[in-house]
Amino acid sequence: MIHASHRSLRLVAATALAVAVLSGCTTIKNVFDGRGKDKSADPTPLVQISPSVNVSKLWSASLGKGEDKLGIGQHPAIVDGRVYAAALEGGVSAFDLRTGQSLWRYASELPLSGGPGAGEGLVAIGSLEGDVIALDAATGAEKWKSKVSNEVIAAPAVAGGMVFVHSNDGRVTALDAATGERRWFYSAEIPALTVRGNGGITVGPGILFVGNDNGTLVALSTTDGTPVWRTPVAEPEGRSELDRMADVDGEAVLDNTTLYATSHKNHTVAIDGPSGQIMWDSANGGTRGLGVSNSAVVVTDPTGNVHGLDKNSGGSLWKQPGLAYRNVSAPTIQGDFAVVGDLEGVVHWLRLSDGAFAARSSVGGAITGKPVVSDGIVVVQTTEGQLAAFGLQ
């Protein structure tokens, strides 16, 4: 979804519709009843498949009222065998990863949107009103509340005794993990028109990697927010603001010392983490993020095609067009498969070797947030506030 520089939820319908049609965003497109005779952007019908892997649904749970069509892309966090998840209306919940047993629930009247993020005994969550809340990871008890400069859509990161928050005005704020007091902030330039979303924060040794709406990825010192390097993932080129959108909204993935990031401008790059030098650049990419396996990088482009790229060179390994215009989530990796969700709540497993459909399962409610994998279990969250966990047999 698209929003202007004031980063408000009150979108200009005509502009949003124009961008949605170009980018394949079905949530805006389907708000309007009349599509005319052109059906080229209709969701691709799913073809029948013969599963090559057995998928079992382990458990499901309700979180509360989900994000519906806000375009937030909420997804859970998994740390130490616990799943932490939030609903726009319904608070924050913790579950056992393997059994789905409810461990605790934190009730809140705030519109919780950013996160959660978890680590170092804390669960951190942001709101559409700029609130940041820190909870005890073991009990769900509130530790502190703080405020940042704008709404929070991306999950906060917890590391090194601080909570790092990327708000929708392009600012990264570091809060003391014990007190919630602000330690430093960094601001990035925001274009006039951007994709609805916000770059997540990836934590490295003493460094934060943050994607920006201007098409860059920046490395910040965790100590004081000083930029270490800034590298373009995609150049915001074009005659109009629409053409120049190059948002880096999905979390970058750090694999050893190599950073992988993708952009709405259909570019995916591999970056040397210490230096910020680009190692390869592929003309396949998308806004929502990517998955990285031992041999491949998997991305979903704005149309909904899923691409497998060679991890060492960025060369194309395969393309799966069978999910076009299905508002497909960012991929994650579960064993030998890439996992994505779509606008009808269908979870798809694609073989990493060739991109062929290997299995699918339905949970109901659109899946726009990236599926999350831990200990061989993938957990997805729907826009209706449902969680579901799956294992491979």
DRENLUM-24312 format. One record per residue (C-alpha): residue in one letter; z, x, y. Coordinates in steps of 0.5 Angstrom, whole numbers, padded with zeros to 4 digits, always signed. Last residue first. Layout:
REM DRENLUM-24312
AZXY...
REM end
This chain:
REM DRENLUM-24312
Q+0016+0014-0069L+0015+0015-0062G+0021+0012-0058F+0021+0007-0052A+0026+0004-0047A+0025-0002-0042L+0028-0003-0035Q+0027-0010-0031G+0027-0011-0024E+0021-0015-0023T+0017-0009-0020T+0018-0006-0027Q+0022+0000-0029V+0020+0005-0035V+0024+0009-0040V+0021+0014-0044I+0025+0017-0050G+0024+0024-0053D+0030+0027-0051S+0028+0025-0043V+0022+0022-0041V+0021+0018-0034P+0015+0013-0033K+0013+0014-0026G+0014+0007-0021T+0008+0002-0021I+0010-0002-0027A+0008-0009-0026G+0012-0015-0029G+0012-0016-0037V+0014-0011-0042S+0008-0010-0046S+0006-0004-0051R+0000+0000-0052A-0002+0005-0057A-0007+0011-0058F-0012+0010-0052A-0016+0016-0052G-0015+0022-0047D-0018+0027-0051S-0013+0032-0053L-0007+0029-0049R-0008+0022-0053L-0006+0016-0048W+0000+0012-0049H-0001+0006-0045V+0005+0001-0042V+0003-0006-0040G+0007-0009-0035E+0001-0013-0032L+0000-0008-0026D+0000-0002-0030G+0004+0003-0034V+0003+0010-0036V+0004+0015-0041A+0001+0022-0043F+0001+0023-0050D+0003+0029-0055G+0010+0029-0054Q+0012+0024-0048I+0009+0026-0042T+0009+0022-0035P+0003+0019-0032A+0003+0016-0025S+0003+0009-0025V-0004+0005-0025N-0006-0001-0020R-0010-0004-0026Y-0017-0002-0022A-0019+0002-0027L-0015+0002-0033G-0021+0004-0038P-0024+0010-0034Q-0020+0015-0039K-0023+0022-0036W-0023+0028-0040L-0022+0036-0040S-0024+0037-0033G-0022+0044-0030G-0016+0045-0026S-0016+0053-0029N-0010+0054-0033K-0007+0047-0034D-0014+0044-0036L-0014+0037-0033G-0014+0031-0036H-0016+0025-0032V-0013+0017-0031N-0018+0013-0028G-0014+0008-0023T-0018+0007-0017P-0013+0012-0013D-0014+0017-0019T-0008+0018-0024V-0007+0025-0026V-0005+0029-0032V-0004+0037-0032A-0006+0040-0039S-0004+0045-0044N+0004+0045-0045S+0004+0039-0041V+0005+0037-0034G+0005+0029-0031L+0003+0027-0024G+0004+0024-0018R+0003+0017-0014T-0002+0019-0009G-0008+0021-0013G-0012+0027-0016N-0019+0030-0018A-0023+0035-0014S-0019+0040-0017D-0016+0046-0014W-0013+0053-0017M-0008+0058-0016I-0006+0056-0009Q-0002+0061-0005G+0005+0058-0003S+0008+0065-0005P+0014+0064-0009G+0012+0057-0012D+0005+0060-0014I+0001+0053-0013A-0003+0049-0018V-0007+0044-0014T-0010+0036-0015H-0014+0033-0010N-0017+0026-0010K-0015+0025-0002H-0009+0021-0005S-0006+0028-0006T-0003+0032-0012A+0002+0037-0014Y+0003+0042-0019L+0008+0048-0018T+0008+0054-0022T+0014+0059-0023N+0016+0056-0029D+0013+0049-0029L+0015+0046-0022V+0012+0039-0022A+0011+0036-0015E+0014+0029-0014G+0009+0024-0012D+0007+0022-0004V+0002+0027-0002D-0002+0023+0003A-0009+0025+0005M-0011+0020+0009R-0017+0022+0014D-0022+0017+0012L-0017+0011+0014E-0016+0015+0020S-0023+0015+0022R-0029+0020+0022G-0026+0024+0016E-0022+0030+0014P-0014+0030+0012E-0015+0037+0008A-0012+0036+0001V-0006+0040-0002P-0005+0044+0004T+0000+0050+0004R+0007+0051+0008W+0011+0057+0007V+0019+0059+0007P+0020+0053+0012T+0028+0054+0014G+0032+0048+0012D+0038+0051+0013T+0041+0053+0006T+0036+0049+0001S+0030+0054+0004L+0024+0049+0005A+0018+0050+0001V+0012+0045+0004L+0007+0041+0001T+0001+0039+0006G-0003+0033+0006N-0001+0030+0013D+0004+0025+0009N+0008+0030+0007G+0010+0033+0000V+0017+0037-0001F+0019+0043-0005L+0026+0045-0004I+0028+0052-0005G+0034+0056-0007P+0032+0056-0014G+0027+0050-0015V+0028+0043-0013T+0023+0038-0012I+0023+0032-0007G+0019+0026-0007G+0014+0025-0002N+0014+0018+0001G+0010+0011+0000R+0006+0006+0003V-0001+0010+0004T-0001+0013+0011L-0004+0011+0018A-0002+0015+0025P-0001+0021+0021I+0006+0024+0021E+0008+0031+0023A+0014+0034+0019S+0021+0034+0021Y+0027+0038+0018F+0034+0037+0018W+0041+0041+0017R+0048+0040+0015R+0049+0032+0016E+0056+0030+0013G+0056+0026+0007T+0063+0029+0005A+0063+0032-0002A+0055+0033-0003D+0054+0035+0004L+0048+0032+0007A+0041+0035+0008T+0036+0031+0011V+0028+0032+0010R+0024+0028+0016G+0017+0025+0015D+0019+0018+0018N+0020+0015+0012S+0026+0019+0010H+0026+0025+0005V+0034+0026+0003F+0037+0032+0000V+0044+0031-0003M+0048+0038-0002G+0053+0042-0007G+0047+0046-0009A+0043+0041-0012V+0042+0033-0011A+0035+0030-0010P+0034+0024-0006A+0029+0019-0009A+0023+0017-0005I+0024+0010-0001V+0029+0012+0005E+0028+0008+0011N+0029+0012+0017S+0034+0017+0021V+0039+0018+0016K+0046+0014+0015S+0052+0016+0011K+0056+0013+0005W+0061+0016+0001K+0064+0017-0006E+0063+0010-0009A+0065+0009-0016G+0060+0009-0021T+0064+0011-0026A+0061+0018-0029A+0056+0019-0024D+0061+0018-0018L+0057+0015-0013A+0053+0017-0007I+0050+0012-0002V+0045+0014+0003D+0043+0008+0008G+0037+0008+0012E+0036+0001+0013L+0031+0001+0007S+0036+0004+0003G+0038+0010-0001I+0041+0012-0007A+0045+0018-0010V+0048+0019-0016L+0053+0025-0017G+0056+0029-0022E+0052+0035-0021G+0046+0031-0021A+0042+0025-0020G+0037+0021-0016P+0037+0014-0015G+0032+0013-0012G+0030+0010-0005S+0030+0003-0005L+0036-0001-0005P+0036-0007+0000L+0044-0007+0002E+0048-0012-0001S+0051-0007-0006A+0054-0008-0013Y+0055-0001-0017R+0054-0003-0025W+0057+0001-0030L+0056+0004-0038S+0051-0002-0040Q+0049+0000-0047G+0042+0002-0047T+0043+0005-0054R+0039+0012-0054L+0039+0013-0046D+0046+0010-0045F+0046+0006-0039A+0048+0006-0031S+0047+0001-0026V+0046+0001-0018G+0046-0005-0014G+0042-0012-0015E+0037-0013-0010L+0032-0008-0009A+0034-0006-0016A+0037+0001-0018A+0037+0006-0024Y+0041+0011-0027V+0040+0013-0035R+0045+0017-0038G+0044+0022-0044D+0046+0028-0039V+0041+0026-0033I+0036+0021-0033A+0033+0018-0026P+0030+0011-0026H+0024+0009-0023Q+0022+0005-0016G+0015+0005-0014I+0016+0003-0007G+0010-0001-0006L+0013-0007-0003K+0010-0012-0008D+0016-0014-0012E+0021-0009-0011G+0026-0012-0016K+0031-0017-0016G+0037-0015-0021L+0037-0009-0026S+0036-0013-0033A+0036-0009-0039S+0031-0007-0045W+0032-0003-0051L+0029+0001-0057K+0022-0001-0056S+0018+0003-0062V+0011+0006-0061N+0008+0008-0068V+0002+0013-0066S-0006+0012-0068P-0006+0005-0065S-0013+0001-0066I-0015-0001-0060Q-0017-0008-0057V-0020-0007-0050L-0016-0008-0044P-0020-0012-0038T-0021-0008-0032P-0018-0010-0026D-0022-0014-0021A-0025-0009-0016S-0033-0010-0018K-0032-0017-0017D-0036-0018-0011K-0037-0026-0011G-0032-0027-0005R-0025-0025-0006G-0021-0031-0003D-0014-0032-0005F-0011-0026-0001V-0004-0023-0004N-0008-0020-0010K-0012-0015-0005I-0005-0013-0003T-0002-0011-0010T-0008-0009-0013C-0009-0002-0009G-0016+0000-0011S-0016+0005-0006L-0022+0002-0002V-0020-0005-0003A-0013-0003-0001V-0015+0000+0005A-0018-0006+0008L-0013-0010+0006A-0008-0006+0009T-0011-0006+0016A-0013-0013+0016A-0005-0015+0014V-0002-0011+0019L+0004-0009+0015R+0011-0011+0017L+0015-0006+0012S+0016-0001+0018R+0014+0006+0018H+0013+0006+0025S+0007+0011+0024A+0003+0005+0020H+0003+0003+0013I-0001+0002+0007M+0000+0000+0000
REM end
